[in-house]
Amino acid sequence: MLDEKTYADALTRRADMLYHIAKTILVSDDDCRDALQDAALRGWEKRWQLRDAQLFDAWITRILINCCHAIGRKKRRYVLQEEIDLGSNPPPDRELYHALTALPEAYRLPLVLHYLEGMDYAQTARALGITQNAVRGRLSRGRAALKKWFEEAEE
């Protein structure tokens, strides 16, 4: 089981990654911060469930995703793409950001976790609660959708 210092250090090292994951689900920076705080608290309360410290990234990511969805269910609001605030940590490629936000969450999350946050197939699968084959399929469909989006943008 993780002690307080180890847990806090692990969260601090992954703060940017967790923020980017929250930002792919939620639009508002305030909602992202709320989700991060909720995830940190829930993770601390349930730290005894983590049997292997090497699985911390996938474990805390899953908790964060659940917190984001809970906040999203409470809000149930729709935001026009032009109103999206990139926040304090915008991605380096604004066009890629808009392409990603246009994708359904089922494709967007695996793309962000795998390509932007560097998780392998197994970690991404654990974080999303799906199989590795499902991750591969969603990555493939997500890449195809991004390719189509960029091709249409060129026209």
C-alpha positions as CSV (number, residue, x, y, z in Angstrom):
1,M,0.0,0.0,0.0
2,L,1.2,3.5,-0.8
3,D,2.2,5.8,2.0
4,E,1.2,9.5,1.9
5,K,4.6,10.8,0.5
6,T,4.8,8.1,-2.2
7,Y,1.2,8.7,-3.3
8,A,1.7,12.5,-3.4
9,D,4.9,12.2,-5.4
10,A,3.3,9.8,-7.9
11,L,0.4,12.2,-8.4
12,T,2.7,15.2,-8.8
13,R,4.9,13.5,-11.4
14,R,1.8,12.7,-13.4
15,A,-0.1,16.0,-12.9
16,D,0.3,17.1,-16.6
17,M,-0.7,13.8,-18.0
18,L,-3.8,13.7,-15.7
19,Y,-4.7,17.2,-16.6
20,H,-4.6,16.4,-20.4
21,I,-6.7,13.4,-19.9
22,A,-9.3,15.4,-17.9
23,K,-9.2,18.1,-20.6
24,T,-10.1,15.5,-23.3
25,I,-13.3,14.7,-21.5
26,L,-14.2,18.0,-19.8
27,V,-14.1,21.4,-21.4
28,S,-13.8,23.8,-18.4
29,D,-10.6,24.2,-16.5
30,D,-12.6,24.4,-13.3
31,D,-14.2,21.1,-14.1
32,C,-10.8,19.6,-14.8
33,R,-9.4,20.8,-11.5
34,D,-12.5,19.4,-9.7
35,A,-12.0,16.1,-11.4
36,L,-8.3,16.0,-10.5
37,Q,-9.1,16.7,-6.9
38,D,-11.9,14.1,-6.8
39,A,-9.6,11.5,-8.4
40,A,-6.7,12.3,-5.9
41,L,-9.1,11.9,-3.0
42,R,-10.7,8.8,-4.3
43,G,-7.3,7.3,-5.1
44,W,-6.1,8.0,-1.6
45,E,-9.2,6.4,-0.1
46,K,-8.9,3.3,-2.3
47,R,-5.1,3.0,-2.4
48,W,-5.3,-0.4,-0.7
49,Q,-6.9,-1.7,-3.9
50,L,-3.7,-1.1,-5.9
51,R,-1.8,-4.3,-5.6
52,D,1.0,-3.5,-8.0
53,A,2.6,0.0,-7.9
54,Q,3.7,-0.4,-11.6
55,L,0.0,-0.2,-12.5
56,F,-0.5,3.2,-10.8
57,D,-0.8,5.2,-14.0
58,A,-3.6,3.0,-15.4
59,W,-5.3,2.8,-12.0
60,I,-5.3,6.5,-11.3
61,T,-6.3,7.3,-14.9
62,R,-9.3,5.0,-14.6
63,I,-10.3,6.8,-11.4
64,L,-9.9,10.2,-13.1
65,I,-12.0,9.1,-16.1
66,N,-14.8,8.0,-13.8
67,C,-14.6,11.3,-11.9
68,C,-14.7,13.2,-15.2
69,H,-17.8,11.3,-16.3
70,A,-19.5,11.9,-13.0
71,I,-18.9,15.7,-13.4
72,G,-20.1,15.5,-17.0
73,R,-23.3,13.8,-15.9
74,K,-23.9,16.5,-13.4
75,K,-23.3,19.3,-15.9
76,R,-25.1,17.8,-18.9
77,R,-24.3,20.9,-21.0
78,Y,-23.1,21.3,-24.5
79,V,-20.5,23.7,-25.6
80,L,-19.9,24.9,-29.1
81,Q,-16.4,24.1,-30.4
82,E,-15.6,27.9,-30.7
83,E,-16.2,28.3,-27.0
84,I,-13.6,25.7,-25.9
85,D,-11.0,27.1,-23.7
86,L,-7.6,25.6,-24.2
87,G,-6.6,26.4,-20.7
88,S,-3.2,26.8,-19.3
89,N,-1.6,23.8,-21.1
90,P,-2.8,24.0,-24.7
91,P,-1.4,21.3,-27.0
92,P,1.4,22.5,-29.3
93,D,-0.7,22.0,-32.4
94,R,-4.0,23.9,-32.3
95,E,-5.3,22.2,-35.4
96,L,-4.7,18.8,-33.9
97,Y,-6.5,19.9,-30.7
98,H,-9.6,20.8,-32.7
99,A,-9.4,17.6,-34.7
100,L,-9.3,15.6,-31.4
101,T,-12.2,17.5,-29.9
102,A,-14.3,16.7,-33.0
103,L,-13.8,12.9,-32.3
104,P,-16.1,10.9,-30.1
105,E,-14.7,10.2,-26.7
106,A,-14.4,6.5,-27.5
107,Y,-11.7,7.3,-30.1
108,R,-10.3,10.5,-28.5
109,L,-9.3,9.0,-25.1
110,P,-7.3,6.0,-26.5
111,L,-5.5,8.4,-28.9
112,V,-4.6,10.8,-26.1
113,L,-3.5,8.1,-23.7
114,H,-1.5,6.1,-26.2
115,Y,0.1,8.7,-28.4
116,L,0.2,11.9,-26.3
117,E,0.7,10.4,-22.9
118,G,2.8,7.4,-24.0
119,M,0.8,4.6,-22.5
120,D,1.3,1.2,-24.2
121,Y,-1.7,-0.9,-25.3
122,A,-1.9,-2.8,-22.0
123,Q,-1.8,0.4,-19.9
124,T,-4.4,2.1,-22.1
125,A,-6.6,-1.0,-22.0
126,R,-6.4,-1.1,-18.2
127,A,-7.1,2.7,-17.9
128,L,-10.2,2.5,-20.1
129,G,-11.5,-0.8,-18.8
130,I,-11.4,-2.5,-22.3
131,T,-9.3,-5.2,-24.0
132,Q,-6.1,-4.5,-25.8
133,N,-7.8,-5.6,-29.1
134,A,-10.5,-3.0,-28.4
135,V,-7.7,-0.4,-27.9
136,R,-6.1,-1.3,-31.2
137,G,-9.4,-1.1,-33.0
138,R,-10.3,2.3,-31.5
139,L,-6.8,3.6,-32.3
140,S,-7.2,2.5,-35.8
141,R,-10.7,4.1,-36.2
142,G,-9.5,7.2,-34.4
143,R,-6.5,7.6,-36.7
144,A,-8.8,7.1,-39.8
145,A,-11.2,9.7,-38.5
146,L,-8.3,12.2,-37.9
147,K,-7.0,11.5,-41.4
148,K,-10.4,12.2,-42.8
149,W,-10.7,15.4,-40.8
150,F,-7.4,16.7,-42.0
151,E,-8.1,15.8,-45.6
152,E,-11.4,17.6,-45.4
153,A,-9.7,20.6,-43.8
154,E,-7.3,20.9,-46.7
155,E,-10.1,21.1,-49.3
